[in-house]
Amino acid sequence: MNPIIISSTITCPKCGFQKEEIMPEDSCWFFYECKNCKTVLKPKSGDYCVYCSYGSEKCPPKQQKKDCC
């Protein structure tokens, strides 16, 4: 089994700002406020969390092939 990656870089679709964040290993983030333009990001259709939609890595539950929160 591959190790779980807990660091992901979120890219804001509005302003392009990138921020590395540490993901929780047992839950998902449904909202994320861009640190630059203050836009509140929500998951894209079909995704359950902002990391799956805008992150460089999928959330830990998805990496483990589990249901996301």
C-alpha positions as CSV (number, residue, x, y, z in Angstrom):
1,M,0.0,0.0,0.0
2,N,1.3,3.5,-0.9
3,P,1.9,6.0,1.9
4,I,-0.8,8.6,2.3
5,I,0.1,12.1,1.1
6,I,-1.2,14.7,3.5
7,S,0.1,17.8,1.9
8,S,-1.7,19.3,-1.1
9,T,-1.4,22.6,-2.9
10,I,-4.8,24.3,-3.5
11,T,-5.0,26.5,-6.6
12,C,-7.8,29.2,-6.6
13,P,-9.6,29.0,-9.9
14,K,-10.5,32.7,-9.7
15,C,-7.1,34.3,-9.0
16,G,-4.6,31.5,-9.5
17,F,-3.1,31.9,-6.0
18,Q,-1.6,28.7,-4.6
19,K,-1.3,27.6,-1.0
20,E,0.1,24.4,0.4
21,E,-2.1,22.9,3.1
22,I,-2.0,19.9,5.4
23,M,-5.1,17.8,4.8
24,P,-7.0,16.1,7.6
25,E,-6.6,12.4,7.3
26,D,-10.1,11.4,8.4
27,S,-12.3,14.1,7.0
28,C,-12.9,16.3,4.0
29,W,-13.1,20.1,3.6
30,F,-16.3,21.2,1.9
31,F,-15.3,24.9,1.8
32,Y,-12.0,26.7,1.5
33,E,-11.4,30.4,1.5
34,C,-8.6,31.6,-0.8
35,K,-6.0,33.4,1.2
36,N,-5.5,35.9,-1.6
37,C,-8.9,36.9,-3.0
38,K,-11.1,35.5,-0.3
39,T,-13.2,33.6,-2.7
40,V,-14.9,30.6,-1.0
41,L,-14.2,27.5,-3.0
42,K,-16.7,24.6,-3.0
43,P,-16.2,21.1,-4.5
44,K,-16.9,20.8,-8.3
45,S,-19.8,18.7,-9.3
46,G,-18.9,15.0,-8.7
47,D,-16.3,15.8,-6.1
48,Y,-16.8,15.7,-2.3
49,C,-14.1,18.1,-1.1
50,V,-12.1,21.0,-2.2
51,Y,-8.8,19.0,-2.2
52,C,-10.3,16.6,-4.8
53,S,-11.4,19.6,-6.9
54,Y,-8.6,22.1,-6.5
55,G,-5.7,20.4,-4.8
56,S,-2.5,18.9,-6.2
57,E,-3.4,15.6,-4.3
58,K,-6.7,14.0,-3.6
59,C,-7.9,13.8,0.0
60,P,-6.6,11.0,2.2
61,P,-9.9,9.0,2.1
62,K,-9.9,9.0,-1.7
63,Q,-6.2,8.1,-1.7
64,Q,-7.2,5.0,0.4
65,K,-10.0,4.3,-2.1
66,K,-12.6,5.0,0.6
67,D,-15.7,7.1,0.4
68,C,-15.0,10.7,1.0
69,C,-17.0,12.1,3.8
